[in-house]
Amino acid sequence: MKKMRQSVARTWAIMIWIAAVLLVLITFSPLVLNPGRTNPRVLSLPFTLWSGMLTTLLLVLLAYLSSRIRDKL
């Protein structure tokens, strides 16, 4: 039973790493970092600023999930 739990936890950990790498790649792609792009605006914040804040929030969430999974190993 313990081996099965460890393999599931490792699978989730690998998936979280892949998600984090993809998120970073998307963040530094022209999808987000487009020179001079300010629209759409959210709460008077330009696109690059609020998308960066969203990316940071998602990375913090992934770090939290990773730590919770690591505790189960």
C-alpha positions in Angstrom: 0.0 0.0 0.0 2.8 2.4 0.8 4.5 1.8 -2.5 1.3 2.6 -4.3 0.8 5.8 -2.3 4.4 6.9 -3.1 4.0 6.2 -6.8 0.8 8.3 -6.9 2.6 11.1 -5.0 5.6 11.0 -7.3 3.3 11.1 -10.3 1.5 14.2 -8.9 4.9 15.8 -8.1 6.1 15.3 -11.7 2.8 16.7 -13.0 3.3 19.8 -10.8 6.8 20.3 -12.1 5.6 20.0 -15.7 2.8 22.5 -15.0 5.3 25.0 -13.4 7.7 24.7 -16.3 4.9 25.3 -18.8 3.6 28.2 -16.8 7.1 29.9 -16.9 7.5 29.2 -20.6 4.1 30.7 -21.4 4.9 33.7 -19.1 8.1 34.6 -21.0 6.5 33.9 -24.5 5.1 36.7 -26.7 1.6 35.7 -25.3 2.3 37.8 -22.2 5.4 39.8 -22.9 4.3 41.8 -25.9 6.0 45.2 -26.2 3.5 48.1 -25.9 0.6 45.9 -25.1 -1.6 47.4 -22.4 -5.0 46.1 -23.2 -7.1 44.4 -21.8 -6.9 46.4 -18.5 -8.2 45.0 -15.3 -8.8 47.4 -12.4 -6.8 50.0 -14.3 -3.8 47.7 -14.4 -2.1 47.0 -17.7 -2.2 43.5 -19.2 1.5 42.7 -18.4 1.1 43.7 -14.8 -2.0 41.7 -14.0 -0.9 38.7 -16.0 2.4 38.7 -14.0 0.4 38.9 -10.8 -1.7 35.9 -11.9 1.4 34.0 -12.9 2.9 34.6 -9.5 -0.3 33.5 -7.8 -0.3 30.3 -9.8 3.3 29.5 -9.1 2.7 30.0 -5.3 -0.3 27.6 -5.6 1.9 25.1 -7.4 4.6 25.4 -4.7 2.0 24.8 -2.0 0.6 21.7 -3.8 4.1 20.4 -4.2 4.9 20.8 -0.5 1.7 19.0 0.4 2.5 16.1 -1.9 6.1 16.0 -0.6 4.8 15.6 2.9 3.1 12.4 1.9 6.2 10.7 0.6 
